[in-house]
Amino acid sequence: DAGVIQSPRHEVTEMGQEVTLRCKPISGHNSLFWYRQTMMRGLELLIYFNNNVPIDDSGMPEDRFSAKMPNASFSTLKIQPSEPRDSAVYFCASSLAGMDTEAFFGQGTRLTVV
Amino acid sequence: TQLLEQSPQFLSIQEGENLTVYCNSSSVFSSLQWYRQEPGEGPVLLVTVVTGGEVKKLKRLTFQFGDARKDSSLHITAAQPGDTGLYLCAGAKAAGNKLTFGGGTRVLVKP
């Protein structure tokens, strides 16, 4: 298996633009997580899906952020409109079952909003 | 304030030296994981500890879970440049609960 695949690897966008980050989890995994990593705040959980259903979105910073998982092999994280403070590395991770089992991370998307 | 506090935040040592990284909390965790993250990559799981007092060894790495399951340590013996990276601890308060990550310890091992 190729592991968790994220795209794009890098994204530079202007403030106010819509940004869509994509993730393909490991086949057979039923849990998917979106994390954001910054120097100041470390690794923060944004949202967690189990069997394609959002279970916990309490980490989503505000309404500008939304995430979908239309099927077991694809998820998106959208920011609309984007702001400079959204600049960070966004990671997608998947696991076999539940939040406390081993999480396999993608390589991340480095987002820069100018 | 982070639920899981890691110390030190940064550690720079020479190849061959030993180092210890700490992960502390006032909360009890049902399990605790240690990850290593290299630049440009996502974190990769090193070990999971679930029993208070548990000690696990992975080659030159020794992981310990505190008796009260509130803290953990990672000890590296005879560090090598390949050990350079960001070490993250992550805990789950109960089985099936979400993982909370510590702020990380950045380790630099100089040749």
Contacts between the chains, C-beta under 8 A, distances in Angstrom:
chain1	res1	chain2	res2	distance
A	4	B	42	7.5
A	42	B	2	7.1
A	42	B	101	6.1
A	42	B	102	7.3
A	42	B	103	4.5
A	42	B	104	5.9
A	43	B	43	7.4
A	43	B	88	6.6
A	43	B	101	4.2
A	43	B	104	7.5
A	44	B	101	7.8
A	45	B	98	6.0
A	45	B	99	7.1
A	45	B	100	7.8
A	45	B	101	7.9
A	48	B	98	6.2
A	56	B	98	6.1
A	91	B	42	5.3
A	91	B	43	7.9
A	93	B	42	7.1
A	98	B	95	7.5
A	98	B	96	4.7
A	99	B	92	6.2
A	99	B	96	6.3
A	99	B	97	5.9
A	99	B	98	4.3
A	99	B	99	5.6
A	100	B	30	6.9
A	100	B	31	5.4
A	100	B	92	3.4
A	100	B	94	8.0
A	100	B	95	6.0
A	100	B	96	6.3
A	100	B	97	6.2
A	100	B	98	7.9
A	100	B	99	6.3
A	102	B	33	7.3
A	102	B	45	4.7
A	102	B	48	6.9
A	103	B	43	7.8
A	103	B	45	7.1
A	103	B	99	6.8
A	104	B	45	7.9
A	105	B	41	7.9
A	105	B	42	2.8
A	105	B	43	5.3
A	105	B	44	7.2
A	106	B	42	5.5
A	107	B	40	7.0
A	107	B	41	5.8
A	107	B	42	5.8
A	108	B	40	7.9
A	108	B	41	7.6
A	108	B	42	5.6
